[in-house]
Amino acid sequence: MSGAASAWIRRGAAQGCAPFERYLLAPAAFGDLRDALRTEPSLALLSFWAEPGFVHAAFLDEAGNTLLLATTPVQDGRYPALSPARPGAVRFERMIRDLWSYSAEGGVDLRPWLDHGRWPVTGPNAARPARRTLPAEQPEFLPIEGEGWHQIPVGPVHAGIIEPGHFRFTVQGEVVVRLEQRLGYTHKGTIGLMTGKSPRAAARYAARLSGDTTVAHALAFALAAEAATGATPPPRAVWLRLAMLELERIANHLGDWGFICNDAAFAYPHARCGLLREGVLRANAAAFGHRLLMDRVIPGGLAMEMLPGGTEAILAALAAVEAEMPALVSIYDSHASLQDRVVGTGFLKPALAAAFAAGGYVGRASGRGFDARIALPHAPYESLVPEAAIRTEGDVDARVRVRIAELSDSIALVREALAAAPGGEIHQSLPQKGGEGIAVVEGFRGEIVTWMALDDGGLIRAVFPRDPSWLQWPLLEAAIEGNIVADFPLCNKSFNCSYSGVDL
């Protein structure tokens, strides 16, 4: 075998995915790909999933800003693992085992992930799920050995209204030496619910995969469906989609900024950010009839036209945010007690961010400058290029400052999108035909990667929506090491990973 991994993928048989090609490799060639990946660190693993009979991997060629998709058939329920070469593959491989009953041969970690042993069947997404008859294998935490260690279990039920997840801390005194997560408590069977339906009928499931990212997930789903069918949404819908996506980013960044301050016992920014976020959500409702903009983005365009006075409501909410931001930044900067908590806390090494291909504010705060709006722009971002907010400190403070910078940029983008949106139709029906598409959308957490394959009747044969948290949750485990237990809420909120988004 010779040549880089990207060239090795391109030797496979093209399968006709749009706008980025998917290549079919024999199992032996897929195994060789794993070895080739070690020599090409710029080929980042973005997603790894399955459908009956096959496994698929999506890579980002960071040197050329393009996607490469590789596929291999599953033989006797097994396929060559990628986790020895790409650590971000570990949880994908565990998920594939649980949902399709395919085992990663040579995988780093083969424990269950989503399946906690309570499902009535194994491999629910397989062509023929098997009924569970024997006592189920329970997910186990990694063992600890030696003197002076203690373990602190937290969750899955938490204080406040947040999603369920279990955290197992291994500590020495107050210092965290290991954190291990167990998720899966919000598993909804999303892929099974989507399969066999039309993209229009299945869009509601994409919009509910992670409720705070409903616009971004719905848009990635819609773009994948449009790529698969060759459909083009009307120009007005394209511009209003951008406005909705950036409004979602603004609302979530405001919420995160405030909650991070609150977790450091500084309530004033939390109150002010909460008020500003509420103004944005009310403007969303005034413009599109829903505070979170759920079910407004659909394949082919939008589900409804903007309501009368919607533009004015949005612009007024943005003006309020913009007017108060300088004072909030000054308060954030000038309180030593707050800076003492956030600066240097939860440090994520740039090398780790790069190894896991972390996106969004997690990656950009640790020097990884990928932003899908810039590197892989969908319409109309090629004409409205945002600024990439990049820092290298890698701590809680850096993740806050990336959000602050993106707030100002997103406000400008929404204003430009509303001004540029032409009149006309807001929806174009998709043709009922087969095809395959993939889309990358920069949500507020980072890039969402959604792949979709349609049968000849235009129904979903297979689909996989990848939330950015798949590649961020493992890094939280690394970032908390060496910090005290009391700083976990700060670190956790600065990452703000989605539980539901990865539980599928």
C-alpha positions as CSV (number, residue, x, y, z in Angstrom):
1,M,0.0,0.0,0.0
2,S,1.3,3.5,-0.9
3,G,-0.2,7.0,-1.0
4,A,-2.0,9.2,1.5
5,A,-5.4,8.1,3.0
6,S,-7.3,10.7,0.9
7,A,-5.9,9.2,-2.3
8,W,-6.6,5.7,-1.0
9,I,-10.3,6.6,-0.5
10,R,-10.5,8.0,-4.0
11,R,-9.4,4.7,-5.5
12,G,-12.8,3.2,-4.4
13,A,-15.8,3.0,-6.6
14,A,-17.8,6.3,-6.8
15,Q,-21.4,5.9,-5.5
16,G,-23.0,9.1,-6.6
17,C,-23.4,11.1,-3.4
18,A,-23.9,14.9,-3.8
19,P,-22.3,17.3,-3.4
20,F,-19.4,15.3,-2.0
21,E,-18.6,11.8,-3.4
22,R,-18.8,8.6,-1.5
23,Y,-16.4,5.8,-2.4
24,L,-16.9,2.1,-1.9
25,L,-13.9,0.2,-0.6
26,A,-13.4,-3.6,-0.1
27,P,-13.0,-4.5,3.6
28,A,-9.3,-5.2,3.1
29,A,-8.9,-1.7,1.6
30,F,-10.8,-0.2,4.4
31,G,-8.4,-1.9,6.8
32,D,-5.5,-0.4,4.9
33,L,-7.2,3.0,5.1
34,R,-6.9,2.8,8.9
35,D,-3.1,2.5,8.5
36,A,-2.9,5.2,5.9
37,L,-4.8,7.6,8.2
38,R,-1.8,7.6,10.6
39,T,0.3,9.3,7.9
40,E,-2.2,12.0,7.0
41,P,-3.2,13.9,10.2
42,S,-4.9,16.6,8.1
43,L,-7.7,14.1,7.1
44,A,-10.1,14.6,10.0
45,L,-12.8,12.1,10.9
46,L,-16.1,13.9,11.1
47,S,-18.6,11.1,11.3
48,F,-18.9,7.3,11.3
49,W,-22.2,5.4,11.0
50,A,-23.9,2.4,9.4
51,E,-26.9,1.1,7.5
52,P,-27.8,-2.5,7.0
53,G,-24.9,-4.2,5.3
54,F,-22.5,-1.2,5.3
55,V,-20.5,1.2,7.4
56,H,-19.7,4.7,6.2
57,A,-17.1,7.3,7.3
58,A,-17.0,11.0,6.5
59,F,-13.6,12.7,6.5
60,L,-12.7,16.4,6.2
61,D,-9.7,17.0,4.0
62,E,-8.4,20.1,5.9
63,A,-5.8,20.8,3.3
64,G,-8.4,21.3,0.6
65,N,-11.6,22.0,2.5
66,T,-13.6,19.1,1.0
67,L,-15.4,16.1,2.3
68,L,-14.4,12.5,1.4
69,L,-16.8,9.6,2.2
70,A,-15.7,6.1,2.5
71,T,-17.9,2.9,2.7
72,T,-17.2,-0.7,3.2
73,P,-19.5,-3.8,3.4
74,V,-19.9,-5.5,6.7
75,Q,-18.8,-9.2,6.6
76,D,-20.1,-11.6,9.3
77,G,-21.1,-8.6,11.4
78,R,-17.6,-7.1,11.5
79,Y,-15.7,-4.3,9.9
80,P,-12.2,-2.8,10.3
81,A,-12.1,-0.3,13.2
82,L,-10.9,3.2,12.6
83,S,-10.4,4.0,16.3
84,P,-6.7,2.9,16.4
85,A,-6.0,5.8,14.0
86,R,-8.7,8.3,14.9
87,P,-9.7,8.5,18.6
88,G,-12.9,10.3,17.7
89,A,-14.1,7.0,16.1
90,V,-14.4,5.3,19.5
91,R,-18.0,6.4,20.4
92,F,-19.2,6.0,16.9
93,E,-18.0,2.4,16.9
94,R,-19.7,1.8,20.2
95,M,-22.9,3.3,18.8
96,I,-22.7,1.2,15.6
97,R,-22.4,-1.9,17.8
98,D,-25.5,-1.0,19.7
99,L,-27.8,0.2,16.9
100,W,-26.7,-2.2,14.1
101,S,-24.9,-5.1,16.0
102,Y,-21.8,-4.6,13.9
103,S,-18.5,-5.0,15.7
104,A,-15.4,-2.9,15.0
105,E,-12.5,-5.4,14.5
106,G,-9.5,-4.1,16.4
107,G,-11.5,-1.3,18.0
108,V,-10.1,0.5,21.0
109,D,-13.3,0.3,23.2
110,L,-16.0,-2.3,22.5
111,R,-18.2,-1.6,25.5
112,P,-21.9,-0.8,24.9
113,W,-22.8,2.9,24.6
114,L,-26.4,3.7,23.9
115,D,-27.8,0.3,24.9
116,H,-28.0,0.1,28.7
117,G,-29.4,-3.5,28.5
118,R,-33.1,-2.5,28.7
119,W,-34.0,-2.6,25.0
120,P,-36.3,-5.6,24.0
121,V,-34.1,-6.2,20.9
122,T,-30.4,-5.9,20.0
123,G,-29.4,-4.0,16.9
124,P,-32.7,-2.2,16.4
125,N,-31.6,-0.6,13.2
126,A,-30.3,-3.8,11.7
127,A,-32.1,-5.5,8.8
128,R,-33.2,-8.2,11.2
129,P,-33.1,-7.1,14.9
130,A,-32.6,-9.9,17.3
131,R,-34.9,-10.3,20.3
132,R,-33.0,-10.1,23.6
133,T,-33.4,-13.4,25.5
134,L,-30.3,-13.5,27.7
135,P,-29.4,-11.2,30.6
136,A,-28.1,-8.0,29.0
137,E,-24.5,-6.9,29.1
138,Q,-24.4,-3.8,31.2
139,P,-22.0,-0.9,30.3
140,E,-19.2,-0.8,32.8
141,F,-17.0,2.0,33.9
142,L,-13.2,1.7,33.7
143,P,-11.7,0.2,36.8
144,I,-9.4,2.0,39.3
145,E,-6.5,0.6,41.2
146,G,-4.3,1.9,44.0
147,E,-4.7,3.7,47.3
148,G,-6.3,7.0,48.0
149,W,-8.7,7.1,45.1
150,H,-12.4,7.9,45.5
151,Q,-15.3,7.9,43.1
152,I,-18.1,10.4,42.9
153,P,-21.2,9.4,40.9
154,V,-23.3,12.3,39.6
155,G,-26.6,11.8,37.7
156,P,-28.2,10.8,35.5
157,V,-30.8,13.0,37.2
158,H,-29.5,16.5,37.9
159,A,-30.6,19.6,39.7
160,G,-32.4,22.0,37.5
161,I,-34.0,21.4,34.1
162,I,-31.3,19.8,32.1
163,E,-30.9,16.6,30.2
164,P,-29.9,13.3,31.9
165,G,-26.4,11.9,31.8
166,H,-24.2,10.1,34.3
167,F,-20.8,11.3,35.3
168,R,-18.3,9.2,37.2
169,F,-15.5,11.2,38.8
170,T,-12.4,9.5,40.1
171,V,-10.7,12.0,42.5
172,Q,-7.7,12.3,44.8
173,G,-8.8,14.7,47.4
174,E,-10.6,17.5,45.5
175,V,-8.6,17.0,42.2
176,V,-10.3,15.1,39.4
177,V,-7.9,12.5,37.9
178,R,-10.5,10.9,35.6
179,L,-14.0,11.6,34.4
180,E,-16.1,9.0,32.5
181,Q,-19.5,9.7,31.0
182,R,-22.4,7.5,30.4
183,L,-25.1,8.9,28.1
184,G,-27.9,7.3,26.2
185,Y,-30.7,8.2,28.6
186,T,-32.5,10.3,25.9
187,H,-32.3,7.7,23.1
188,K,-35.4,8.2,21.0
189,G,-34.9,5.8,18.1
190,T,-34.5,8.8,15.8
191,I,-33.0,6.9,12.8
192,G,-35.7,4.3,12.9
193,L,-38.4,7.0,13.1
194,M,-36.9,8.7,10.0
195,T,-36.4,5.6,7.9
196,G,-39.1,4.7,5.4
197,K,-40.6,8.2,5.5
198,S,-40.4,11.1,3.0
199,P,-38.0,13.8,3.8
200,R,-40.9,16.2,4.5
201,A,-42.5,13.8,7.0
202,A,-39.2,13.0,8.7
203,A,-38.1,16.6,9.0
204,R,-39.9,17.0,12.4
205,Y,-37.6,14.3,13.9
206,A,-34.5,16.2,12.7
207,A,-35.9,19.4,14.3
208,R,-36.2,17.6,17.6
209,L,-32.9,15.7,17.7
210,S,-31.5,18.5,20.0
211,G,-34.1,21.2,20.7
212,D,-31.7,24.1,21.2
213,T,-30.3,23.4,17.8
214,T,-33.6,22.8,16.0
215,V,-32.8,25.2,13.1
216,A,-29.3,23.9,12.4
217,H,-30.4,20.2,12.5
218,A,-33.5,20.9,10.4
219,L,-31.4,22.9,7.9
220,A,-28.7,20.1,7.6
221,F,-31.5,17.6,7.1
222,A,-33.2,19.8,4.4
223,L,-29.9,20.5,2.6
224,A,-29.1,16.8,2.5
225,A,-32.5,16.0,1.1
226,E,-32.2,18.8,-1.5
227,A,-28.7,17.5,-2.5
228,A,-30.1,14.0,-2.9
229,T,-32.9,15.1,-5.2
230,G,-31.2,18.0,-7.0
231,A,-33.8,20.5,-5.6
232,T,-33.1,24.2,-5.2
233,P,-35.1,26.1,-2.6
234,P,-36.3,29.6,-3.5
235,P,-33.9,32.5,-2.9
236,R,-36.1,34.1,-0.3
237,A,-36.1,30.9,1.7
238,V,-32.3,30.6,1.5
239,W,-31.8,34.1,3.0
240,L,-34.4,33.7,5.7
241,R,-32.8,30.3,6.7
242,L,-29.5,32.1,7.2
243,A,-31.2,34.7,9.5
244,M,-32.9,31.9,11.5
245,L,-29.6,30.0,11.9
246,E,-27.8,33.0,13.1
247,L,-30.6,34.0,15.5
248,E,-30.4,30.5,17.0
249,R,-26.6,31.1,17.5
250,I,-27.2,34.5,19.1
251,A,-29.8,33.1,21.6
252,N,-27.7,30.2,22.6
253,H,-24.4,32.1,23.0
254,L,-26.2,34.6,25.2
255,G,-27.6,31.8,27.3
256,D,-24.3,30.1,27.6
257,W,-22.4,33.3,28.5
258,G,-24.9,34.0,31.3
259,F,-24.9,30.5,32.7
260,I,-21.1,30.2,32.8
261,C,-21.0,33.4,34.9
262,N,-23.8,32.0,37.1
263,D,-21.8,28.8,37.7
264,A,-19.0,31.0,39.0
265,A,-21.6,32.5,41.4
266,F,-21.8,35.8,39.5
267,A,-25.5,36.3,38.9
268,Y,-25.7,39.7,37.3
269,P,-24.4,38.8,33.8
270,H,-26.7,35.7,34.0
271,A,-29.7,37.9,34.6
272,R,-28.8,40.4,31.9
273,C,-27.9,37.7,29.3
274,G,-31.1,35.9,30.1
275,L,-33.1,39.1,29.5
276,L,-31.4,39.7,26.2
277,R,-31.9,36.1,25.1
278,E,-35.6,36.4,26.0
279,G,-35.9,39.4,23.7
280,V,-34.4,37.4,20.8
281,L,-36.8,34.5,21.5
282,R,-39.8,36.8,21.6
283,A,-38.7,38.3,18.3
284,N,-38.5,34.8,16.8
285,A,-42.1,34.2,17.9
286,A,-43.2,37.6,16.5
287,A,-41.5,36.9,13.2
288,F,-42.1,33.2,12.7
289,G,-44.6,32.1,15.3
290,H,-42.2,29.9,17.4
291,R,-39.7,31.0,20.0
292,L,-37.2,28.4,19.0
293,L,-38.1,28.4,15.3
294,M,-39.0,24.7,15.4
295,D,-40.4,23.2,12.2
296,R,-39.9,26.4,10.2
297,V,-37.0,25.0,8.1
298,I,-38.2,22.1,5.9
299,P,-36.9,20.3,2.8
300,G,-37.5,22.6,-0.1
301,G,-37.5,25.9,1.8
302,L,-39.6,27.2,4.7
303,A,-42.9,26.1,6.2
304,M,-44.3,29.6,6.6
305,E,-43.7,33.2,5.5
306,M,-42.4,35.8,7.9
307,L,-45.3,37.4,9.9
308,P,-46.1,41.2,9.5
309,G,-43.7,43.3,11.6
310,G,-41.3,40.4,12.0
311,T,-38.3,42.2,10.5
312,E,-38.8,45.1,12.9
313,A,-39.1,42.8,15.9
314,I,-35.9,41.0,15.1
315,L,-33.9,44.2,14.4
316,A,-35.1,45.7,17.7
317,A,-34.0,42.7,19.7
318,L,-30.6,42.7,18.0
319,A,-30.2,46.4,18.7
320,A,-30.9,45.7,22.4
321,V,-28.2,43.0,22.5
322,E,-25.7,45.1,20.6
323,A,-26.3,48.1,22.9
324,E,-25.7,46.2,26.1
325,M,-22.8,44.0,25.0
326,P,-20.0,46.5,25.7
327,A,-21.1,47.0,29.3
328,L,-21.5,43.2,29.8
329,V,-18.0,42.6,28.4
330,S,-16.6,45.3,30.7
331,I,-18.2,43.7,33.7
332,Y,-17.0,40.3,32.7
333,D,-13.4,41.5,32.3
334,S,-13.3,43.7,35.4
335,H,-14.4,41.3,38.2
336,A,-11.3,39.5,39.5
337,S,-13.4,36.9,41.3
338,L,-14.9,35.8,38.0
339,Q,-11.7,35.9,36.0
340,D,-10.0,33.8,38.7
341,R,-12.6,31.1,38.1
342,V,-12.6,31.0,34.3
343,V,-9.0,31.8,33.3
344,G,-6.9,28.7,33.2
345,T,-9.8,26.4,34.1
346,G,-10.8,23.5,32.0
347,F,-7.8,23.7,29.6
348,L,-8.1,21.7,26.4
349,K,-4.8,21.1,24.7
350,P,-4.8,22.2,21.0
351,A,-3.4,18.8,20.0
352,L,-6.4,17.1,21.5
353,A,-8.8,19.4,19.8
354,A,-7.1,18.7,16.5
355,A,-6.9,14.9,17.1
356,F,-10.7,14.8,17.7
357,A,-11.5,17.3,15.0
358,A,-13.5,19.4,17.6
359,G,-15.6,22.0,16.0
360,G,-17.4,25.1,17.2
361,Y,-16.3,27.2,20.1
362,V,-14.6,24.1,21.7
363,G,-12.3,23.7,18.8
364,R,-11.8,27.4,17.9
365,A,-10.9,28.2,21.6
366,S,-8.1,25.7,21.3
367,G,-6.7,26.9,18.0
368,R,-8.6,24.7,15.5
369,G,-10.0,27.3,13.1
370,F,-12.6,25.2,11.3
371,D,-15.9,26.9,10.7
372,A,-18.2,25.2,8.1
373,R,-19.6,28.5,7.1
374,I,-16.2,29.5,5.8
375,A,-14.6,26.1,4.8
376,L,-17.7,24.4,3.4
377,P,-20.2,27.2,2.8
378,H,-23.7,26.5,1.7
379,A,-25.9,29.2,0.1
380,P,-25.8,32.1,0.8
381,Y,-22.7,32.0,3.0
382,E,-20.4,32.2,0.0
383,S,-21.6,35.9,-0.3
384,L,-21.7,36.6,3.4
385,V,-18.4,35.3,4.8
386,P,-18.3,35.4,8.7
387,E,-15.2,36.1,10.7
388,A,-13.6,33.1,12.4
389,A,-13.1,33.8,16.1
390,I,-10.0,31.8,17.0
391,R,-8.1,31.7,20.3
392,T,-5.4,29.4,21.6
393,E,-5.8,29.6,25.4
394,G,-8.1,26.6,25.4
395,D,-9.8,27.4,28.8
396,V,-13.3,28.3,29.9
397,D,-12.5,32.0,29.3
398,A,-11.4,31.4,25.8
399,R,-14.6,29.5,25.0
400,V,-16.6,32.4,26.4
401,R,-14.7,34.9,24.3
402,V,-15.2,33.0,21.1
403,R,-19.0,33.2,21.8
404,I,-18.8,36.9,22.5
405,A,-17.0,37.5,19.2
406,E,-19.5,35.4,17.3
407,L,-22.4,37.3,18.8
408,S,-21.3,40.5,17.1
409,D,-20.7,38.7,13.9
410,S,-24.0,36.9,13.9
411,I,-25.9,40.2,14.6
412,A,-24.3,41.7,11.4
413,L,-25.2,38.5,9.4
414,V,-28.8,38.6,10.4
415,R,-29.2,42.2,9.4
416,E,-27.5,41.6,6.1
417,A,-29.7,38.5,5.4
418,L,-32.9,40.3,6.2
419,A,-31.9,43.2,3.9
420,A,-30.9,40.9,1.1
421,A,-33.9,38.5,1.2
422,P,-36.0,39.1,-1.9
423,G,-39.7,38.7,-2.3
424,G,-41.2,35.6,-3.8
425,E,-42.0,32.0,-3.0
426,I,-40.6,30.3,0.2
427,H,-41.0,26.6,-0.8
428,Q,-40.2,24.3,-3.7
429,S,-41.5,20.7,-3.5
430,L,-38.9,18.0,-3.7
431,P,-39.2,15.6,-6.7
432,Q,-40.0,12.0,-5.7
433,K,-36.9,10.3,-6.8
434,G,-33.9,8.4,-5.5
435,G,-30.6,9.9,-4.6
436,E,-28.0,10.5,-2.0
437,G,-26.8,13.7,-0.3
438,I,-24.8,15.0,2.5
439,A,-24.8,18.5,4.1
440,V,-22.6,20.3,6.6
441,V,-24.2,23.2,8.6
442,E,-22.4,25.3,11.3
443,G,-24.7,25.2,14.3
444,F,-24.0,27.2,17.4
445,R,-22.1,24.2,18.9
446,G,-20.2,23.4,15.7
447,E,-20.7,21.6,12.5
448,I,-23.7,19.3,12.0
449,V,-23.1,16.6,9.3
450,T,-26.3,14.9,7.9
451,W,-26.2,12.1,5.3
452,M,-29.3,10.8,3.6
453,A,-30.0,8.1,1.0
454,L,-33.4,8.0,-0.7
455,D,-35.0,5.0,-2.5
456,D,-36.5,5.2,-6.0
457,G,-39.8,6.4,-4.6
458,G,-38.2,9.3,-2.7
459,L,-38.5,7.7,0.8
460,I,-35.5,7.6,3.2
461,R,-33.6,4.4,2.9
462,A,-30.9,5.4,5.3
463,V,-30.0,8.5,7.2
464,F,-27.5,9.7,9.9
465,P,-27.6,13.1,11.6
466,R,-24.3,13.8,13.4
467,D,-24.4,16.4,16.2
468,P,-21.1,18.2,16.9
469,S,-21.2,16.9,20.5
470,W,-20.1,13.5,19.3
471,L,-16.5,14.9,19.0
472,Q,-16.8,17.3,22.0
473,W,-18.0,15.1,24.8
474,P,-14.8,13.0,25.0
475,L,-12.8,16.2,25.2
476,L,-14.7,17.4,28.3
477,E,-13.3,14.3,30.0
478,A,-9.8,15.4,29.2
479,A,-10.4,19.1,30.0
480,I,-11.6,18.5,33.6
481,E,-8.5,16.4,34.6
482,G,-6.4,18.3,37.1
483,N,-9.2,20.6,38.1
484,I,-11.2,20.5,41.3
485,V,-14.6,18.9,41.4
486,A,-16.2,22.3,42.1
487,D,-15.1,23.6,38.7
488,F,-16.9,20.9,36.8
489,P,-20.1,22.9,36.3
490,L,-18.0,25.7,34.7
491,C,-16.2,23.3,32.4
492,N,-19.3,21.5,31.5
493,K,-21.2,24.6,30.7
494,S,-18.4,26.1,28.7
495,F,-18.6,22.9,26.5
496,N,-22.4,22.8,26.7
497,C,-22.5,19.5,24.8
498,S,-25.9,18.1,23.8
499,Y,-27.0,14.9,25.5
500,S,-30.0,14.3,23.2
501,G,-28.0,15.1,20.0
502,V,-25.8,12.1,20.5
503,D,-28.3,9.8,22.1
504,L,-30.2,9.6,18.9
